[in-house]
Amino acid sequence: MLRLISAISLFALICVTGTGYAADTTANAAPVSTAPVEVPKMIAGKPYSITPGSKPGTYLVKWGDDSFTWEAKPWYEDTLKKQGPAYYAQWTSGKPFPFDVPIDKRDKLDPDDLMDRCIAWSYYGPYYQGEADMWNNLVVEPNGSLRETEHFMEIAMAFVGGTNQEYLPASQRGVVSHIYEWIAIDPEEVRGQSGITTDFFGRDQHPQDTWYTPTVRKVRRLAGAVSKQFFPGTIFRYEDVSHVRALPDLNYKIVGYELFKADPSVHGNGPNDYPDVKRVDMAGDVAVILEITPKPDVSWWYAKRRIKCGLQSLTAMESEEYDEKGAVQRHVVHGLITGSEGKMPDGSPAPDWYQVWGSLFVDDKKSGFRGDAWLTQLQFDPGLPTSIFTNDTLVREPRKLGFWK
């Protein structure tokens, strides 16, 4: 926790002198129903039910003619272990955007909107006033040895529905959807590298990125096509990390639904895959399958991508990318971390229904490399300076980078 507090203090110190702080860190919180939530009886046009299983602590989940037995995994968050898959129903009613659409209408949402609700607004919750965490990143070689361990400080702010406008200049209000900022803490060779992604409500607009290199103390703007490039120091793409709204280069369509079972043979779902990283896999939710393809005359890093998104939880579960021959290039397991694992400014746990990206387990089938990442030291409403999302923030980092330790 000290590392994150120091990093947040660092961001505050490097902002322009005289920066004001947000006066009310709970101003965005909409009234939320605390009444018990019933499990939906119908999802995507088929009956859905959860009943006790044959063994204590197990549940039989049925959706139409499909079913499976739910059992807690060692790395599940405590509340999920206690409640079982009925836990997902908390996101079906009584919550603000992006959960404001009733469960019986979610399968009728536009695919671009579903993409945003299931990834962008899970990563960047518009119902809190900013979020900060430490991103732990591993690069694992094909033989299983560890190539790289890195840590990033990351902060984000969303601007949906006119919230958090004090963090934007007047010219960007109503235009910018969210801003994401990162800075590399270690190892030494990447320390101080940092960047800002600015995304927009306009469907025809690419995200904008700036990247700061401490060795030359320069900020440069990246091309809009950076979405498909590797995020610095990782085997993730910008499309995995910060360019997570529906992109103007790509077509999105709904191709099916399934009862999601989180195959334990897939890396990131196994019982021994990082059991200390507490997370939620949404097994037992009904997944809508989004298919993503490049638009005509667009050269992309995949020919087709399929993302499974939970209709109750409205968060990504897994994705696969295919080459032009239909072979799987990559498999990604998304894990969700909820507010129960994060803190509010007074040190209390955040509301359990809060969401943020929690883990990404990337299995690159062609190279054999893995990218395993998860966040820790999660803080909501951290009281960030209102001018923090600027290039001045990146340029003014201290020369003695050991300060972060």
VEXGUDO-107143 format. One record per residue: residue in one letter; x, y, z of N, C-alpha, C in turn. Coordinates in steps of 0.2 Angstrom, whole numbers, padded with zeros to 4 digits, always signed. Each point is the difference from the previous one (the first is absolute). Example, Ala and Ser with C-alpha at 12.3 -4.5 7.8 and 13.67 -1.06 7.14 Angstrom:
2
A+0066-0028+0039-0004+0006+0000+0004+0006+0000
S-0002+0005-0004+0004+0006+0001-0004+0005+0003
This chain:
405
M+0004-0006+0000-0004+0006+0000+0004+0006+0000
L+0006+0000+0004+0004+0006+0000+0003+0002-0007
R+0001-0005-0004+0002+0001-0007-0005+0004-0004
L-0006-0002+0001-0006+0003-0004-0001+0007+0003
I+0000+0001+0006+0000+0007+0003+0005+0005-0002
S+0006-0003+0000+0006+0004-0003-0001+0002-0007
A-0002-0005-0004-0001+0002-0007-0006+0005-0001
I-0005-0001+0004-0005+0005-0001+0002+0007+0002
S+0004+0000+0006+0003+0006+0002+0005+0003-0005
L+0003-0004-0004+0005+0002-0005-0004+0003-0006
F-0006-0003-0002-0004+0004-0005-0003+0006+0002
A-0001+0001+0007-0002+0006+0002+0005+0006+0000
L+0006-0003+0002+0006+0005+0000+0002+0003-0007
I-0001-0005-0005+0003+0002-0006-0005+0004-0004
C-0006+0001+0002-0005+0004-0003+0001+0008+0000
V-0003+0004-0004+0001+0007+0000-0001+0003+0007
T+0004+0005+0002-0001+0003+0007-0007+0003+0000
G-0004-0001+0006-0006+0004+0001-0006-0005-0002
T+0002-0006-0002-0006-0004-0002-0005-0001+0006
G-0006+0000-0002-0006-0001+0005-0002-0008+0000
Y-0002-0002+0006-0002-0007+0001-0008+0000+0000
A-0003-0005-0002-0007-0001-0001-0003+0000+0007
A-0005+0004+0001-0002+0002+0007-0005-0006+0003
D-0003-0004-0004-0005-0005+0002+0001-0006-0004
T+0004-0005+0003+0002-0006-0003-0006-0005-0001
T-0006+0002+0003-0006-0005-0001-0005+0004-0005
A+0002+0005-0003-0005+0004-0004-0003-0004-0005
N+0004-0005-0003-0003-0004-0006-0004-0006+0002
A+0000-0002+0007-0003-0006+0002-0008+0001-0001
A-0003-0004-0004-0008+0001-0001-0003-0005+0006
P-0006+0002+0002-0003-0004+0005-0001-0007-0003
V+0002-0005+0004+0000-0007-0002-0004-0004+0005
S-0004-0004-0003-0005-0004+0004+0004-0006+0004
T-0002+0000+0006+0003-0005+0004-0004-0006+0002
A-0006+0000-0004-0005-0006+0001+0003-0006-0003
P-0002-0006+0003+0003-0006-0003-0002-0001-0007
V+0005-0003-0004-0001+0000-0007-0002-0007-0002
E-0005-0001-0004-0002-0007-0002+0004-0002-0006
V+0001-0006-0001+0004-0003-0006-0005+0000-0005
P+0002+0003-0006-0005+0000-0006-0003-0007-0002
K-0006+0001-0002-0003-0007-0002+0001-0001-0007
M+0001+0005-0004+0001+0000-0007+0006+0004-0002
I+0005-0003-0004+0006+0004-0003+0000-0002-0007
A+0000+0005-0004+0001+0000-0008-0005-0005-0002
G-0006+0000+0002-0006-0004-0003+0000-0007+0003
K+0004-0002+0005-0001-0007+0002+0000+0000+0008
P-0003-0005+0003-0001+0000+0007+0007-0001+0003
Y+0001+0003+0006+0006+0000+0004-0002-0002+0007
S+0004-0004+0003-0001-0002+0007+0007-0002+0003
I+0000+0001+0007+0005-0002+0004-0003-0004+0006
T+0002-0006+0001-0002-0004+0006+0006-0004+0003
P-0001-0002+0006+0005-0003+0004+0002-0006-0004
G+0007-0002+0000+0003-0005-0003+0000-0007+0005
S+0002-0005-0003+0000-0006+0004+0005+0000+0006
K+0005+0004+0000+0005+0001+0005-0001+0007+0003
P+0002+0000+0007+0000+0007+0003+0004+0005-0004
G-0002+0006+0000+0004+0005-0004+0000+0000-0007
T-0004-0005-0003-0001+0000-0007-0007+0002-0002
Y+0000+0002-0007-0007+0002-0002-0001-0002-0008
L-0006-0002-0001-0001-0002-0007-0003+0006-0003
V+0003+0002-0006-0002+0006-0004-0003-0003-0006
K-0006+0003-0002-0003-0002-0006-0002+0006-0004
W+0001-0001-0007-0002+0005-0004-0003-0003-0006
G-0006+0000-0001-0003-0004-0006+0001-0008+0001
D+0003-0003-0005+0002-0007+0001+0007-0001+0002
D+0003+0005+0002+0007-0001+0002+0001+0001+0007
S+0005-0003+0003+0001+0000+0007+0007-0002+0002
F+0002+0003+0006+0006-0003+0003+0000+0001+0007
T+0005-0003+0004+0000+0000+0007+0006+0005+0002
W-0002+0005+0004+0004+0006+0002+0003-0002+0006
E+0007+0001+0001+0003-0002+0006+0006+0006+0001
A+0001+0002+0006+0004+0006+0001+0008-0002-0002
K+0003+0004-0003+0007-0001-0001+0004+0004+0006
P+0007-0003+0001+0003+0003+0006+0001+0007-0001
W+0001+0003-0006+0001+0007-0001-0006+0005+0000
Y-0006-0003+0001-0006+0004+0000+0000+0005+0006
E-0003+0006-0001-0001+0005+0005-0004-0003+0005
D+0000+0002+0006-0004-0003+0006-0007+0000-0001
T-0002+0006-0002-0008+0001-0001-0003-0005-0005
L+0004-0001-0006-0002-0005-0005+0000-0007+0003
K+0005-0002+0004+0000-0006+0003-0006-0001+0004
K-0002+0005+0004-0006-0001+0004-0007+0000-0003
Q+0000+0004-0005-0007+0001-0004-0001-0005-0006
G+0006-0002-0003-0001-0004-0005-0002+0004-0007
P-0002-0003-0005-0001+0004-0006-0006+0004+0000
A-0004+0000+0005-0005+0005+0001+0003+0007+0002
Y+0006+0000+0001+0004+0006+0001-0001+0005-0006
Y+0000-0003-0006+0000+0005-0006-0006+0004-0001
A-0006-0003+0004-0006+0004-0001+0000+0007+0003
Q+0005+0001+0004+0000+0007+0003+0001+0006-0006
W+0003-0002-0006+0001+0004-0005-0006+0001-0005
T-0006-0003+0002-0005-0001-0005-0006+0006+0001
S+0000+0003+0006-0005+0005+0002+0003+0005+0005
G-0003+0006+0000+0001+0005+0005+0007+0003+0000
K+0004-0001-0005+0006+0003-0001+0001+0005-0005
P+0005+0005+0000+0000+0005-0005+0004-0002-0006
F+0000+0004-0005+0004-0002-0006+0007-0003+0001
P+0002-0005-0003-0003-0004-0006-0005-0005+0002
F-0002-0001+0006-0005-0005+0002-0007+0002-0001
D-0002+0006-0002-0006+0003+0000-0005-0004-0005
V+0002-0004-0005-0005-0003-0004-0002-0007+0003
P-0006-0001+0001-0003-0006+0003+0003-0006-0004
I+0000-0005+0004+0003-0007-0002-0004-0002-0006
D-0006+0001-0001-0004-0003-0005+0001+0004-0007
K+0003+0006+0001+0002+0004-0006+0007+0000-0002
R+0004-0003+0004+0007+0000-0002+0002-0004-0006
D-0003-0005-0001+0002-0004-0006-0003+0004-0007
K-0003+0005+0001-0002+0004-0006+0004+0006-0001
L+0005+0001+0004+0004+0006+0000+0004+0000-0007
D+0002+0006-0002+0004+0000-0006+0007-0003+0002
P+0003-0004-0005+0007-0003+0002+0005+0005+0002
D+0000+0006-0003+0005+0005+0002-0001+0002+0007
D-0006+0001+0002-0002+0002+0007+0002-0006+0004
L-0002-0006-0001+0002-0006+0004+0008+0000+0001
M+0004+0001-0005+0007+0000+0000+0002+0005+0005
D-0003+0006+0000+0002+0006+0005-0002-0002+0007
R-0006-0003+0001-0002-0001+0006+0004-0006+0004
C+0002-0005-0005+0003-0006+0003+0007+0001+0001
I+0004+0005-0003+0007+0001+0001+0002+0007+0002
A-0002+0005-0004+0002+0006+0002-0003+0002+0007
W-0006-0001+0001-0003+0003+0006+0001-0005+0006
S+0002-0006-0002+0003-0004+0006+0007+0002+0002
Y+0004+0002-0005+0007+0002+0002-0001+0007+0003
Y-0004+0004-0003+0000+0007+0003-0007+0002+0002
G-0002-0002+0006-0007+0001+0003-0002+0007+0001
P-0005+0002-0004-0002+0007+0000-0004+0002+0007
Y-0001-0005+0004-0004+0001+0006+0005+0002+0006
Y+0006+0000-0001+0005+0002+0006+0004+0006-0003
Q+0003+0004+0004+0004+0006-0002+0007-0002+0000
G+0002-0004-0005+0007-0002-0001+0002-0006+0003
E+0005-0003-0002+0003-0007+0003+0007+0000-0001
A+0004-0003+0005+0007-0001-0001+0002-0007+0003
D+0005-0002-0003+0002-0007+0002+0007-0001-0003
M+0003-0006+0002+0007-0002-0002-0002-0006-0005
W+0003+0000-0006-0001-0005-0005+0007-0004+0000
N-0001-0006+0002+0005-0005+0000+0000-0004-0006
N+0006+0000-0004+0000-0003-0006+0006-0005-0001
L-0001-0006-0002+0005-0005-0001+0000-0002-0008
V+0006-0001-0002+0001-0003-0007+0003-0007+0001
V-0003-0005-0002+0002-0007+0001+0002-0003-0006
E+0006-0003+0000+0003-0003-0007-0004-0007-0001
P+0001-0002-0006-0003-0007-0002+0002-0005+0005
N+0006+0000+0002+0002-0005+0005-0002+0000+0007
G-0004+0006+0001-0003+0001+0007+0005+0004+0004
S+0005+0002-0002+0005+0005+0004-0003+0007-0001
L+0002+0004+0005-0003+0007+0001+0005+0004-0004
R-0002+0004-0005+0004+0004-0004+0000+0007+0003
E-0006+0002+0003+0000+0007+0002-0005+0001+0006
T+0001+0004+0005-0005+0002+0005+0000+0008+0000
E-0006+0002-0001+0000+0008+0000-0006+0002+0004
H+0000+0006+0002-0005+0003+0004-0002+0007-0003
F-0006+0001-0001-0002+0007-0002-0005+0003+0005
M+0000+0006+0001-0005+0004+0003-0005+0002-0005
E-0006-0001+0001-0005+0003-0005-0006+0003+0004
I-0002+0005-0004-0006+0004+0003-0005+0001-0006
A-0006+0001+0002-0005+0001-0006-0006+0004+0003
M-0003+0003-0005-0006+0004+0002-0005+0000-0006
A-0007-0001+0001-0005+0000-0005-0004+0006+0000
F-0003+0002-0005-0004+0006-0001-0007-0001-0003
V-0003-0006+0002-0006-0002-0003-0006+0004+0004
G-0005+0003-0004-0005+0003+0003+0002+0007+0004
G+0005+0003-0003+0002+0006+0003+0003+0000+0007
T+0003-0006+0002+0003+0000+0006+0008+0002-0001
N+0003+0002+0006+0007+0001+0000+0002+0005-0005
Q-0004+0005-0002+0002+0005-0005+0005+0005+0003
E+0001+0000+0006+0006+0004+0002+0007-0002-0002
Y+0000-0006-0002+0007-0003-0002+0001+0001-0008
L-0005+0004-0003+0001+0001-0007+0000+0008-0001
P+0004+0002-0005-0001+0007-0003-0007+0001-0003
A-0002+0006-0001-0007+0001-0002-0001-0003-0007
S+0005+0000-0004+0000-0002-0007-0001-0008-0001
Q+0001-0004+0006+0000-0007+0000-0006-0003+0003
R-0004+0005+0003-0006-0002+0004-0006-0003-0005
G-0002-0006+0001-0005-0002-0004+0003-0004-0006
V+0007+0001-0001+0003-0003-0006+0004-0006+0003
V+0004+0000+0005+0004-0005+0003-0004-0005+0004
S+0001-0006-0001-0004-0005+0004+0004-0003+0006
H+0007-0001-0001+0004-0001+0006+0007+0001-0001
I+0004+0000+0005+0007+0001-0001+0004-0005+0005
Y+0005-0002-0003+0004-0005+0004+0007+0002+0000
E+0004-0001+0005+0007+0002+0001+0004-0005+0004
W+0006-0002-0003+0004-0005+0003+0007+0003+0001
I+0004-0003+0004+0007+0001+0001+0003-0006+0002
A+0006-0002-0003+0003-0006+0002+0005+0001+0006
I-0001-0004+0005+0004+0001+0006+0006-0004+0000
D+0000-0006-0002+0006-0005-0001-0001-0005-0005
P+0005-0003-0003+0007+0000+0002+0004+0007-0003
E+0006+0000+0002+0004+0006-0001-0001+0003-0008
E+0001-0005-0004+0000+0002-0007-0006+0003-0003
V-0006-0001+0003-0006+0004-0002-0003+0005+0005
R+0004+0001+0006-0003+0004+0005+0000+0007-0003
G-0006+0003+0001-0001+0007-0002-0004+0001-0006
Q+0000-0006-0005-0004+0001-0006-0007+0000+0003
S-0004+0004-0004-0007+0002+0002-0004+0002-0006
G-0007+0000+0001-0004+0002-0006-0007+0002+0002
I-0003+0003-0004-0007+0002+0001-0004-0002-0006
T-0006-0004+0001-0005-0001-0005-0006+0004+0001
T-0002+0003-0005-0006+0004+0000-0005-0003-0005
D-0006-0002+0002-0005-0003-0004-0006+0005-0001
F-0004-0001-0005-0005+0004-0002-0007-0003+0000
F-0006+0004+0000-0006-0003-0001-0001-0001-0007
G+0002+0003-0004-0001+0000-0007+0003-0007-0003
R-0005-0003-0004+0002-0007-0002+0005+0000-0006
D+0001+0006-0003+0005+0000-0005+0006+0003+0002
Q+0001+0001+0006+0007+0002+0003+0004-0005+0003
H+0006+0000-0002+0005-0005+0003+0002+0003+0007
P+0002-0004+0005+0003+0003+0006+0007+0003-0002
Q+0002+0005+0004+0006+0004-0001+0005-0002+0006
D+0006-0001-0002+0005-0002+0005+0006+0004+0000
T+0003+0002+0006+0006+0003+0000+0005-0005+0004
W+0006+0000-0001+0005-0004+0003+0006+0004+0002
Y+0002-0001+0007+0005+0004+0003+0006-0005+0000
T+0006+0002-0002+0006-0004+0001+0005+0004+0004
P+0002-0002+0006+0004+0004+0005+0007+0001-0002
T+0003-0005-0005+0007+0001-0002+0001+0006-0003
V-0005+0002-0004+0001+0007-0004-0005+0005+0002
R-0004-0002+0005-0005+0005+0003-0004+0003-0005
K-0003-0004-0004-0005+0002-0006-0006-0003+0000
V-0006+0003-0001-0006-0003-0001-0002+0001-0007
R-0002-0006-0003-0002+0000-0007-0006-0003-0001
R-0004+0002-0005-0007-0003-0002+0001-0006-0004
L-0004-0005+0002+0000-0006-0004-0005+0000-0006
A+0001-0004-0005-0005+0000-0005-0006-0003+0002
G-0006+0002-0003-0006-0003+0002-0001-0008-0001
A+0004-0002-0004+0000-0008-0002+0004-0004+0006
V+0002+0004+0005+0004-0004+0005-0005-0005+0004
S-0006+0000-0001-0005-0005+0003+0003-0007-0001
K+0003-0002-0005+0002-0007-0002+0007-0001+0002
Q+0004+0005+0003+0007-0001+0002+0000-0003+0007
F+0006-0002+0001+0001-0003+0007+0001+0006+0005
F-0003-0001+0006+0001+0005+0005+0007-0001+0003
P+0003+0006+0001+0007-0001+0002+0002-0005+0006
G+0005-0004-0002+0002-0005+0005-0004-0006+0001
T-0005-0001-0004-0005-0005+0001-0001-0004-0006
I-0004-0005+0000-0002-0004-0006-0008+0002-0001
F-0002+0005+0004-0007+0002-0001+0000+0005-0006
R-0006+0001-0003-0001+0006-0005-0003+0006+0004
Y+0001+0006-0004-0004+0005+0003-0008-0001+0000
E-0002-0005-0005-0007-0002+0000-0002-0004+0006
D+0005-0003+0003-0002-0003+0007+0000+0004+0006
V+0004+0005-0001+0001+0004+0007-0004+0007+0000
S+0001+0004-0005-0003+0007+0000-0004+0002-0006
H+0000-0004-0005-0004+0002-0006-0006-0005+0000
V-0004+0000+0005-0005-0005+0001-0007+0002-0001
R-0002+0006-0003-0006+0001-0003+0000-0003-0007
A-0006-0001-0003-0001-0002-0007+0004+0005-0004
L+0005-0003-0004+0004+0004-0004-0002+0001-0007
P+0001+0006-0003-0003+0002-0007+0003-0005-0006
D+0006-0003+0002+0003-0004-0006-0004-0007+0000
L-0004-0002+0005-0003-0007+0000-0007+0000+0000
N-0003-0006-0002-0007-0001+0000-0001-0005+0006
Y-0006+0001+0003-0002-0004+0006-0007-0003-0002
K-0001-0006+0002-0007-0003-0001+0000-0006+0005
I-0007-0001+0002-0001-0005+0005-0001-0007-0004
V+0003-0005+0002+0000-0006-0004-0003-0006+0004
G-0002+0001+0006-0002-0006+0004+0000+0002+0008
Y-0003-0005+0003+0000+0000+0008+0002-0007+0002
E+0002+0000+0007+0002-0007+0003+0000+0001+0007
L-0001-0006+0004+0001+0000+0007+0007+0000+0001
F+0003+0005+0003+0007+0000+0001+0003-0005+0006
K+0005-0004-0002+0002-0005+0005+0007+0001+0002
A+0004+0004-0003+0007+0002+0002+0004-0007+0001
D+0001-0002-0006+0004-0007-0001+0007+0001+0004
P+0000-0005+0005+0006+0000+0004+0007-0002-0003
S-0001-0003-0006+0006-0002-0004+0003+0006-0003
V-0003+0006-0001+0002+0006-0003+0004+0004+0005
H+0006+0002-0002+0005+0004+0005-0004+0006+0002
G+0000+0001+0007-0004+0006+0003-0006-0003+0003
N-0002-0005-0002-0006-0003+0004+0001-0006+0004
G+0006-0003+0000+0002-0006+0004+0000+0002+0007
P-0001-0006+0004+0000+0001+0007+0007+0003+0003
N+0005-0002-0003+0007+0002+0002+0003+0006-0003
D-0004+0003-0004+0002+0006-0004-0001+0007+0005
Y+0006+0001+0003+0000+0006+0004-0005+0000+0005
P+0000-0005+0005-0006+0000+0005+0000+0006+0005
D+0006+0004+0000+0000+0005+0005-0003+0007-0003
V-0002-0001-0007-0003+0006-0003-0007-0001+0000
K-0004+0004+0005-0007-0001+0001-0004+0003-0006
R-0004-0003-0003-0004+0002-0006-0006-0004-0001
V-0004+0002-0005-0006-0003-0002+0000-0002-0007
D-0002-0006-0002+0000-0002-0007-0007+0000-0003
M-0005+0001+0003-0007+0001-0003-0002-0007-0002
A+0003-0006+0002-0003-0006-0002-0007-0001+0003
G-0005-0002-0005-0007+0000+0002-0004+0006-0002
D+0003+0005-0003-0003+0005-0003-0002-0002-0007
V-0004+0003-0004-0001-0001-0007+0004+0005-0004
A+0004-0003-0005+0004+0005-0003-0003+0001-0007
V+0001+0007-0002-0002+0002-0007+0007+0000-0004
I+0000-0003-0006+0006-0001-0003+0001+0006-0006
L+0005+0004+0001+0001+0005-0004+0005-0002-0005
E-0001+0001-0007+0005-0001-0005+0002+0006-0003
I+0007+0001+0000+0003+0006-0002+0004-0001-0006
T-0001+0003-0006+0004+0000-0006+0003+0006-0002
P+0006+0001-0003+0002+0006-0003-0005+0002-0006
K-0001+0007-0001-0004+0002-0005+0004-0001-0007
P-0004+0000-0005+0004-0001-0007+0006+0005-0001
D+0005-0002-0002+0006+0003-0002+0004+0003+0007
V-0002-0003+0005+0003+0001+0007+0005-0006+0001
S+0006+0001+0001+0005-0005+0002+0001+0000+0008
W-0002-0006+0003+0000+0000+0007+0004-0006+0002
W+0001-0001+0006+0004-0006+0003-0003-0006+0000
Y-0007+0000+0000-0004-0006-0001-0005+0000-0006
A-0002-0006-0002-0005+0000-0005-0007+0000+0003
K-0001-0003+0006-0006+0000+0004+0002-0001+0007
R-0005+0004+0004+0001-0001+0008-0007-0001+0002
R+0000-0005+0005-0006-0001+0004+0000+0001+0007
I-0004+0004+0003+0000+0002+0007-0007-0002+0003
K+0001-0004+0006-0006-0002+0004-0001+0005+0005
C-0006+0002+0001-0002+0006+0004-0006-0002+0004
G+0001+0000+0007-0006-0002+0004-0006+0005+0000
L-0006-0003-0001-0006+0004-0001-0002+0003+0007
Q+0001-0004+0006-0001+0003+0006+0005+0004+0003
S+0006-0002-0001+0006+0004+0003+0002+0005-0004
L-0001+0000-0007+0002+0005-0004+0007+0001+0000
T+0004-0005+0000+0007+0000-0001+0003-0006-0004
A+0006+0002-0003+0003-0005-0004+0002-0006+0004
M+0000-0006-0003+0002-0007+0003+0006-0002-0004
E-0001-0002-0006+0006-0002-0004+0000+0002-0007
S+0005+0000-0004+0000+0002-0007+0005-0005-0003
E-0001-0001-0007+0005-0003-0004+0001+0004-0006
E+0006+0000-0003+0001+0003-0006+0002-0005-0005
Y-0002+0001-0007+0002-0005-0005+0003+0003-0006
D+0005-0004-0003+0003+0003-0006-0005-0001-0006
E+0003+0002-0006-0004-0001-0006-0002-0007-0002
K+0004-0005+0002-0002-0007-0001-0004-0003+0005
G-0002+0004+0005-0005-0002+0005+0003-0004+0006
A+0007+0001+0000+0004-0003+0006+0000+0005+0006
V-0001-0003+0006+0000+0004+0006+0007+0003+0001
Q+0001+0006+0000+0006+0004+0002+0002+0001+0007
R-0006+0001+0004+0001+0002+0007-0006-0002+0003
H+0000-0001+0007-0006-0001+0004+0002+0004+0006
V-0006+0004+0002+0001+0005+0006-0006-0002+0005
V+0002+0000+0006-0005-0001+0006+0000+0006+0003
H-0006+0003+0001-0001+0006+0004-0002-0001+0007
G+0003+0002+0005-0003-0001+0007-0002+0007+0002
L-0006+0000+0004-0003+0006+0003+0002+0001+0007
I+0002+0006+0002+0001+0001+0007-0006+0005+0002
T-0003-0001+0005-0005+0004+0003+0002+0005+0005
G-0005+0004+0002+0001+0005+0005+0003-0003+0007
S-0002-0006+0001+0001-0003+0007+0008-0001+0000
E+0004+0000-0005+0007+0000+0000+0003+0007+0000
G-0004+0005+0000+0003+0007-0001-0002+0004+0006
K+0003+0006+0001-0001+0004+0005-0003+0007-0002
M-0003+0003+0005-0003+0007-0001+0005+0004+0004
P-0001+0007-0001+0005+0004+0003+0001+0000+0008
D-0005-0002+0003+0000-0001+0008+0003-0007+0002
G+0002-0004-0005+0002-0007+0001-0005-0005+0000
S-0006+0001+0000-0005-0005+0000-0001-0003-0007
P-0002-0006+0000-0001-0003-0007-0005+0003-0004
A+0001+0000-0007-0004+0003-0005-0007-0004+0000
P-0005+0003-0003-0006-0004-0001+0002-0007-0004
D-0003-0005+0002+0002-0007-0003-0002+0000-0008
W-0005+0004-0002-0002+0000-0007+0005+0004-0005
Y+0004+0004+0003+0005+0004-0004+0004-0006-0004
Q+0002+0002-0006+0004-0004-0004+0006+0004-0003
V+0005-0004-0001+0006+0002-0004+0004-0006-0003
W+0004+0001-0005+0003-0005-0003+0004-0003+0006
G+0001-0007+0000+0003-0003+0006+0006-0004-0002
S+0000-0004-0005+0005-0004-0003-0001-0001-0007
L+0006-0001-0003+0000-0002-0008+0006-0006+0000
F-0003-0005-0003+0005-0006-0001+0000-0001-0007
V+0005+0002-0003+0001-0001-0008+0004-0006-0002
D-0002-0004-0003+0004-0006-0003+0000+0001-0007
D+0006+0002-0003+0002+0001-0007+0002-0006-0003
K-0005-0003-0004+0001-0007-0003+0006+0000-0005
K+0001+0005-0003+0005+0000-0005+0007+0001+0002
S+0001+0004+0005+0007+0001+0003+0001-0005+0006
G-0005-0002+0003+0001-0004+0006+0001+0004+0007
F+0000+0007-0001+0001+0004+0006-0007+0001+0003
R+0000+0002+0007-0005+0001+0003+0001+0007+0003
G-0006+0004+0001+0000+0006+0004-0005+0000+0005
D+0002+0000+0006-0004-0001+0006+0000+0007+0004
A-0006+0002+0001+0000+0007+0003-0006+0000+0005
W+0001+0004+0006-0006+0001+0004+0002+0007+0004
L-0005+0002+0003+0000+0007+0004+0000-0002+0007
T+0004+0004+0004-0001+0000+0007+0000+0007+0003
Q-0001+0001+0006+0000+0007+0004-0005+0004-0004
L-0006-0002-0001-0005+0003-0003-0004+0006+0004
Q+0000+0006-0003-0003+0005+0004-0005+0004-0005
F-0006+0001+0003-0005+0004-0003-0001+0007+0003
D-0002+0004-0004-0001+0007+0002+0007+0003+0003
P+0006-0001-0003+0006+0002+0004+0001+0007+0001
G-0004+0005-0002+0001+0007+0001+0006+0002-0004
L+0000-0001-0007+0005+0002-0004+0000+0007-0002
P+0005+0004-0001+0000+0007-0002-0004+0000-0007
T-0003+0006-0001-0005+0000-0006+0004+0001-0006
S+0007+0002+0000+0004+0001-0006+0004-0006-0001
I-0001-0005+0003+0005-0006+0000+0000-0003-0007
F-0005+0000-0004+0000-0003-0007+0003+0004-0005
T+0006+0003+0001+0003+0004-0005+0007-0002-0002
N+0003+0002-0005+0007-0001-0002+0005+0003+0005
D-0002+0006+0003+0004+0003+0005+0001-0005+0006
T-0005-0005+0001+0001-0005+0006+0006-0004-0002
L+0000-0002-0007+0005-0005-0002+0007+0003+0000
V+0000+0006-0002+0007+0004-0001+0003+0001+0007
R-0004+0002+0005+0002+0002+0007+0002-0006+0004
E+0001-0006-0002+0002-0005+0005+0007+0001+0003
P+0001-0001+0006+0006+0001+0003+0006-0004-0003
R+0006+0003+0000+0006-0003-0003+0002-0006+0005
K-0001+0001+0006+0002-0006+0005-0006-0005+0000
L+0000-0004-0004-0006-0005-0001+0000-0005+0006
G+0005+0000+0004+0000-0005+0006-0005+0003+0005
F-0003+0006-0001-0005+0003+0004-0006-0005+0001
W-0001-0003-0006-0006-0005+0000+0000-0006+0005
K+0006-0001+0002+0001-0006+0004-0001+0002+0008
